[in-house]
């Protein structure tokens, strides 16, 4: 399921300015699709951040101190 190549391609597309150019030159439908895609991407990034934090600190000393119970 993990596809680092796609992430690299997506990063390049955004960093190169091509996404902004596609938006500027796009039809209303294309602009809407780009904005929807970016909104979904930001939602996924937020979920990834939450998940990374959870797995990094799972079974950690901080979790023990906070009284959080382990789910198994």
N, C-alpha and C positions, 0 to 999 in steps of 0.2 A: 504494500500500500504506500510506502514511502517512496517519493520520487524526487530526489534532490536535483535531477536535471531539469525538471519542470520548474522548480523554484528558481533555479539559476536563469532559465529562459525568461521567466516572469520578472525577475529582478532586472535583467538587462533591458527588457521592454520598457519598464518604468524609468530606470535610470537614464536611458538613452534619450528620453523625451518623446519617443514614438507614441506612447500612450496619449500624451498631451496633444500631440499633432493629430492623431486619429480622432481625438475628441473635438479639436478645433475644426477639423475638416469634415466631420461626420454629420449625417442627417440627425434629425431629432431622435429617431429610433435608435441610431447608433450611440448617440450621447446618453440616452436613457440606459441602454445596455451597459455602457462603460461605467456609469455611476452605480448601477445595480451590482455589477461585478466588484467594484471597489468597496461597496458597502459590505458585501458578503465576505470579501477578503479581510476587511477589518474585523468583522465578527469572528472569523476563523483565527485571526492573529490573536485576538483577545482570549479566545478559548485555548489556544496553544500556550499563551503566557500563563493562564491559570493552571493548566495541566502541568506545565514544566515546573511551576512553583510547587505544586502538590507532590510531584514525583521526586523532586530534589529534596524536599523537606520531609518526605514520608519516613517514618521510623527515626526521625532526627531527635536530637536533644530538645530542640525548640518545641516539637510536637509533644514530647513527654512533659515538658514544663507547663505547656498550655492545658494539659488535661484532655487533649483530644484522644478519643479511643480509636484504635486501629480497626479498620473494616477488613474482614477476610472473606 
